[in-house]
Amino acid sequence: MMVGELYAASLAGAATEIEYVDGTRRPLEAARWMEPIDGDESILSRCSGPTLDVGSGPGRLTVALARRGVPALGIDVTPHAVHLTRRAGGFALLRDVFGDVPGGGAWATALLADGNIGIGGDPAALLRRIRELVRPGGRVVVEAEAPGTRSRVERLRLRRDGAVGGWFGWATVSVTDLVRLALAGGFGTADHWREAGRWFAALR
């Protein structure tokens, strides 16, 4: 079964697990991304101008921005997630952030929420790509892990009952390491803060 199908099942409430190469498993609680989460306002309030929501999932942030009158586009690699965003009233496209993304170089803000700095398993490469998508002086709002968290890249896969997806890389990045990566990668400023137990950084 494809990763996207397993993720879609999790969004629908099916019991789905994340499995690591050492055999460790933990639940994938994707359904929590269907509704607002404490701390979301801290992200939304920093989105000015056209906003690209990378790895938008079921689209709670994309839709919330649209309701505020902020032009927003969600991109995700899972067809069901794109469908859910559109059904909720947001704009979304089936896209890989490393592929063809509309408006490249013109986005005022890009979002990497819900740990999406992990996409691709190479946060430095992901930040370089995001810099190409936002306009000069644009902002990237990233959710990361707490200071002191060990930053790492792991191989993992999704499983549900007897169905197992393919292995893929995913990065976990502490907010302090994220700031260092951003500054080393050419961002001029990087501020970080904590809200509702979540950690964020704003990169320019």
C-alpha atoms as a printed R data frame, in Angstrom:
    type eleno elety resid chain resno       x      y      z
1   ATOM     1    CA   MET     A     1   0.000  0.000  0.000
2   ATOM     2    CA   MET     A     2   1.228  3.503 -0.809
3   ATOM     3    CA   VAL     A     3   2.201  5.931  1.972
4   ATOM     4    CA   GLY     A     4  -0.493  8.351  0.802
5   ATOM     5    CA   GLU     A     5  -3.194  5.705  1.164
6   ATOM     6    CA   LEU     A     6  -2.103  4.865  4.701
7   ATOM     7    CA   TYR     A     7  -1.969  8.562  5.608
8   ATOM     8    CA   ALA     A     8  -5.447  9.052  4.145
9   ATOM     9    CA   ALA     A     9  -6.722  6.164  6.240
10  ATOM    10    CA   SER     A    10  -5.243  7.792  9.329
11  ATOM    11    CA   LEU     A    11  -7.001 11.073  8.497
12  ATOM    12    CA   ALA     A    12 -10.235  9.095  8.351
13  ATOM    13    CA   GLY     A    13  -9.592  7.763 11.853
14  ATOM    14    CA   ALA     A    14  -8.127  4.353 11.043
15  ATOM    15    CA   ALA     A    15  -5.525  3.097 13.506
16  ATOM    16    CA   THR     A    16  -2.218  3.715 11.707
17  ATOM    17    CA   GLU     A    17   1.292  3.444 13.113
18  ATOM    18    CA   ILE     A    18   4.674  4.972 12.378
19  ATOM    19    CA   GLU     A    19   7.345  2.270 12.349
20  ATOM    20    CA   TYR     A    20  11.077  3.031 12.695
21  ATOM    21    CA   VAL     A    21  13.928  0.894 11.381
22  ATOM    22    CA   ASP     A    22  14.695 -0.378 14.887
23  ATOM    23    CA   GLY     A    23  11.185 -1.800 15.102
24  ATOM    24    CA   THR     A    24   9.794  0.894 17.386
25  ATOM    25    CA   ARG     A    25   6.213  1.874 16.621
26  ATOM    26    CA   ARG     A    26   3.973  4.724 17.694
27  ATOM    27    CA   PRO     A    27   0.479  5.817 16.668
28  ATOM    28    CA   LEU     A    28   0.076  8.297 13.818
29  ATOM    29    CA   GLU     A    29  -2.624 10.597 15.132
30  ATOM    30    CA   ALA     A    30  -3.240 12.460 11.877
31  ATOM    31    CA   ALA     A    31  -6.884 13.126 12.696
32  ATOM    32    CA   ARG     A    32  -5.766 15.811 15.165
33  ATOM    33    CA   TRP     A    33  -4.766 17.960 12.171
34  ATOM    34    CA   MET     A    34  -8.396 18.155 11.103
35  ATOM    35    CA   GLU     A    35  -9.304 20.751 13.744
36  ATOM    36    CA   PRO     A    36  -7.610 23.900 15.138
37  ATOM    37    CA   ILE     A    37  -4.770 23.217 17.582
38  ATOM    38    CA   ASP     A    38  -3.705 25.438 20.469
39  ATOM    39    CA   GLY     A    39  -0.926 27.685 19.189
40  ATOM    40    CA   ASP     A    40  -2.256 27.945 15.621
41  ATOM    41    CA   GLU     A    41  -3.029 31.627 16.122
42  ATOM    42    CA   SER     A    42   0.682 32.230 16.655
43  ATOM    43    CA   ILE     A    43   1.266 30.953 13.116
44  ATOM    44    CA   LEU     A    44  -1.719 32.536 11.424
45  ATOM    45    CA   SER     A    45  -1.045 36.000 12.806
46  ATOM    46    CA   ARG     A    46   2.372 36.016 11.120
47  ATOM    47    CA   CYS     A    47   1.035 35.306  7.642
48  ATOM    48    CA   SER     A    48   0.876 38.504  5.644
49  ATOM    49    CA   GLY     A    49   0.245 38.445  1.940
50  ATOM    50    CA   PRO     A    50  -0.046 35.340 -0.239
51  ATOM    51    CA   THR     A    51   0.877 32.284  1.820
52  ATOM    52    CA   LEU     A    52   2.060 28.842  0.723
53  ATOM    53    CA   ASP     A    53   1.194 26.073  3.212
54  ATOM    54    CA   VAL     A    54   3.728 23.303  2.544
55  ATOM    55    CA   GLY     A    55   2.564 19.828  3.510
56  ATOM    56    CA   SER     A    56  -0.861 21.276  4.216
57  ATOM    57    CA   GLY     A    57  -2.517 17.962  5.069
58  ATOM    58    CA   PRO     A    58  -6.302 18.327  5.523
59  ATOM    59    CA   GLY     A    59  -5.855 22.085  5.284
60  ATOM    60    CA   ARG     A    60  -6.843 23.551  8.636
61  ATOM    61    CA   LEU     A    61  -4.309 26.402  8.297
62  ATOM    62    CA   THR     A    62  -4.955 26.986  4.592
63  ATOM    63    CA   VAL     A    63  -8.687 27.232  5.262
64  ATOM    64    CA   ALA     A    64  -8.235 29.436  8.341
65  ATOM    65    CA   LEU     A    65  -6.160 31.898  6.312
66  ATOM    66    CA   ALA     A    66  -8.724 31.991  3.518
67  ATOM    67    CA   ARG     A    67 -11.444 32.790  6.051
68  ATOM    68    CA   ARG     A    68  -9.332 35.736  7.219
69  ATOM    69    CA   GLY     A    69  -9.039 37.036  3.677
70  ATOM    70    CA   VAL     A    70  -5.383 36.008  3.304
71  ATOM    71    CA   PRO     A    71  -4.711 34.383 -0.096
72  ATOM    72    CA   ALA     A    72  -3.408 30.901  0.675
73  ATOM    73    CA   LEU     A    73  -2.522 27.755 -1.236
74  ATOM    74    CA   GLY     A    74  -1.922 24.370  0.339
75  ATOM    75    CA   ILE     A    75   0.295 21.789 -1.334
76  ATOM    76    CA   ASP     A    76   0.441 18.144 -0.333
77  ATOM    77    CA   VAL     A    77   1.461 14.842 -1.913
78  ATOM    78    CA   THR     A    78  -1.656 13.016 -0.672
79  ATOM    79    CA   PRO     A    79  -4.744 13.267 -2.919
80  ATOM    80    CA   HIS     A    80  -7.152 12.720 -0.018
81  ATOM    81    CA   ALA     A    81  -5.591 15.559  1.980
82  ATOM    82    CA   VAL     A    82  -5.970 17.892 -1.013
83  ATOM    83    CA   HIS     A    83  -9.598 16.785 -1.359
84  ATOM    84    CA   LEU     A    84 -10.293 17.527  2.306
85  ATOM    85    CA   THR     A    85  -8.806 21.018  1.993
86  ATOM    86    CA   ARG     A    86 -10.901 21.815 -1.056
87  ATOM    87    CA   ARG     A    87 -14.023 20.409  0.570
88  ATOM    88    CA   ALA     A    88 -13.459 22.692  3.571
89  ATOM    89    CA   GLY     A    89 -13.239 25.748  1.314
90  ATOM    90    CA   GLY     A    90  -9.470 26.136  0.837
91  ATOM    91    CA   PHE     A    91  -7.332 26.095 -2.286
92  ATOM    92    CA   ALA     A    92  -4.974 23.134 -2.554
93  ATOM    93    CA   LEU     A    93  -2.933 21.338 -5.194
94  ATOM    94    CA   LEU     A    94  -1.339 17.920 -5.383
95  ATOM    95    CA   ARG     A    95   2.309 18.967 -5.434
96  ATOM    96    CA   ASP     A    96   5.722 17.982 -4.095
97  ATOM    97    CA   VAL     A    97   7.524 21.017 -2.664
98  ATOM    98    CA   PHE     A    98  10.640 19.998 -4.613
99  ATOM    99    CA   GLY     A    99   8.693 19.897 -7.867
100 ATOM   100    CA   ASP     A   100   6.720 22.454 -9.839
101 ATOM   101    CA   VAL     A   101   5.027 24.864 -7.417
102 ATOM   102    CA   PRO     A   102   2.925 27.789 -8.699
103 ATOM   103    CA   GLY     A   103   4.090 31.277 -7.795
104 ATOM   104    CA   GLY     A   104   7.700 30.330 -7.208
105 ATOM   105    CA   GLY     A   105   9.643 33.352 -5.967
106 ATOM   106    CA   ALA     A   106   6.516 35.397 -5.272
107 ATOM   107    CA   TRP     A   107   5.075 34.021 -2.005
108 ATOM   108    CA   ALA     A   108   5.075 36.495  0.888
109 ATOM   109    CA   THR     A   109   4.972 33.717  3.489
110 ATOM   110    CA   ALA     A   110   5.612 29.992  3.517
111 ATOM   111    CA   LEU     A   111   4.472 27.668  6.304
112 ATOM   112    CA   LEU     A   112   6.149 24.505  7.538
113 ATOM   113    CA   ALA     A   113   3.804 23.621 10.401
114 ATOM   114    CA   ASP     A   114   3.198 20.370 12.290
115 ATOM   115    CA   GLY     A   115   6.802 19.237 12.008
116 ATOM   116    CA   ASN     A   116   6.933 19.570  8.218
117 ATOM   117    CA   ILE     A   117  10.536 20.745  8.445
118 ATOM   118    CA   GLY     A   118  11.052 16.976  8.374
119 ATOM   119    CA   ILE     A   119   9.872 16.611  4.761
120 ATOM   120    CA   GLY     A   120  12.457 14.830  2.637
121 ATOM   121    CA   GLY     A   121  14.778 14.058  5.544
122 ATOM   122    CA   ASP     A   122  17.097 16.951  4.660
123 ATOM   123    CA   PRO     A   123  16.085 20.187  6.420
124 ATOM   124    CA   ALA     A   124  18.924 22.219  4.898
125 ATOM   125    CA   ALA     A   125  17.809 21.261  1.373
126 ATOM   126    CA   LEU     A   126  14.182 21.953  2.258
127 ATOM   127    CA   LEU     A   127  15.015 25.437  3.557
128 ATOM   128    CA   ARG     A   128  16.989 26.176  0.371
129 ATOM   129    CA   ARG     A   129  13.964 25.160 -1.667
130 ATOM   130    CA   ILE     A   130  11.620 27.299  0.427
131 ATOM   131    CA   ARG     A   131  13.929 30.298 -0.069
132 ATOM   132    CA   GLU     A   132  13.399 29.856 -3.817
133 ATOM   133    CA   LEU     A   133   9.625 29.953 -3.371
134 ATOM   134    CA   VAL     A   134   9.278 33.071 -1.195
135 ATOM   135    CA   ARG     A   135   9.906 36.570 -2.523
136 ATOM   136    CA   PRO     A   136  12.800 38.771 -1.357
137 ATOM   137    CA   GLY     A   137  12.029 39.903  2.182
138 ATOM   138    CA   GLY     A   138   9.478 37.105  2.558
139 ATOM   139    CA   ARG     A   139   8.937 35.124  5.718
140 ATOM   140    CA   VAL     A   140   9.052 31.407  6.472
141 ATOM   141    CA   VAL     A   141   7.221 30.252  9.599
142 ATOM   142    CA   VAL     A   142   8.429 26.873 10.822
143 ATOM   143    CA   GLU     A   143   7.320 24.614 13.647
144 ATOM   144    CA   ALA     A   144  10.167 22.695 15.233
145 ATOM   145    CA   GLU     A   145  10.970 20.746 18.393
146 ATOM   146    CA   ALA     A   146  11.907 22.143 21.798
147 ATOM   147    CA   PRO     A   147  15.454 23.336 22.520
148 ATOM   148    CA   GLY     A   148  17.566 20.441 23.681
149 ATOM   149    CA   THR     A   149  15.802 17.920 21.453
150 ATOM   150    CA   ARG     A   150  18.295 15.791 19.534
151 ATOM   151    CA   SER     A   151  18.038 16.728 15.871
152 ATOM   152    CA   ARG     A   152  18.165 13.668 13.663
153 ATOM   153    CA   VAL     A   153  17.137 12.045 10.396
154 ATOM   154    CA   GLU     A   154  15.366  8.696 10.577
155 ATOM   155    CA   ARG     A   155  13.968  6.128  8.203
156 ATOM   156    CA   LEU     A   156  10.356  5.277  8.863
157 ATOM   157    CA   ARG     A   157   7.245  3.865  7.277
158 ATOM   158    CA   LEU     A   158   3.518  3.702  7.941
159 ATOM   159    CA   ARG     A   159   1.553  0.545  8.684
160 ATOM   160    CA   ARG     A   160  -2.050 -0.362  9.302
161 ATOM   161    CA   ASP     A   161  -3.089 -3.933 10.055
162 ATOM   162    CA   GLY     A   162  -1.175 -5.967  7.464
163 ATOM   163    CA   ALA     A   163  -0.612 -3.059  5.076
164 ATOM   164    CA   VAL     A   164   2.865 -1.491  5.090
165 ATOM   165    CA   GLY     A   165   4.151  1.517  3.149
166 ATOM   166    CA   GLY     A   166   7.636  2.105  1.790
167 ATOM   167    CA   TRP     A   167  10.498  3.513  3.857
168 ATOM   168    CA   PHE     A   168  11.163  7.247  3.671
169 ATOM   169    CA   GLY     A   169  13.402  9.784  5.407
170 ATOM   170    CA   TRP     A   170  12.059 12.210  7.982
171 ATOM   171    CA   ALA     A   171  13.945 14.832  9.991
172 ATOM   172    CA   THR     A   172  13.386 16.000 13.543
173 ATOM   173    CA   VAL     A   173  14.915 19.431 14.221
174 ATOM   174    CA   SER     A   174  15.165 21.398 17.449
175 ATOM   175    CA   VAL     A   175  14.287 25.059 17.177
176 ATOM   176    CA   THR     A   176  17.837 26.079 18.117
177 ATOM   177    CA   ASP     A   177  19.334 23.879 15.402
178 ATOM   178    CA   LEU     A   178  16.726 25.212 12.979
179 ATOM   179    CA   VAL     A   179  17.836 28.789 13.634
180 ATOM   180    CA   ARG     A   180  21.467 27.801 13.031
181 ATOM   181    CA   LEU     A   181  20.544 26.015  9.804
182 ATOM   182    CA   ALA     A   182  18.556 29.004  8.591
183 ATOM   183    CA   LEU     A   183  21.291 31.536  9.238
184 ATOM   184    CA   ALA     A   184  23.908 29.263  7.671
185 ATOM   185    CA   GLY     A   185  21.596 28.770  4.677
186 ATOM   186    CA   GLY     A   186  21.330 32.449  3.849
187 ATOM   187    CA   PHE     A   187  18.360 33.700  5.837
188 ATOM   188    CA   GLY     A   188  19.078 37.136  7.259
189 ATOM   189    CA   THR     A   189  17.163 36.801 10.535
190 ATOM   190    CA   ALA     A   190  15.653 33.950 12.523
191 ATOM   191    CA   ASP     A   191  13.571 34.483 15.653
192 ATOM   192    CA   HIS     A   192  11.977 31.755 17.727
193 ATOM   193    CA   TRP     A   193   9.275 31.530 20.390
194 ATOM   194    CA   ARG     A   194   7.057 29.150 22.331
195 ATOM   195    CA   GLU     A   195   3.255 29.120 22.289
196 ATOM   196    CA   ALA     A   196   0.878 26.571 23.857
197 ATOM   197    CA   GLY     A   197   3.732 24.122 24.340
198 ATOM   198    CA   ARG     A   198   4.790 24.345 20.681
199 ATOM   199    CA   TRP     A   199   8.007 25.882 19.317
200 ATOM   200    CA   PHE     A   200   8.196 28.062 16.224
201 ATOM   201    CA   ALA     A   201  10.689 30.131 14.264
202 ATOM   202    CA   ALA     A   202  10.203 32.971 11.796
203 ATOM   203    CA   LEU     A   203  12.895 33.179  9.142
204 ATOM   204    CA   ARG     A   204  13.504 36.091  6.782
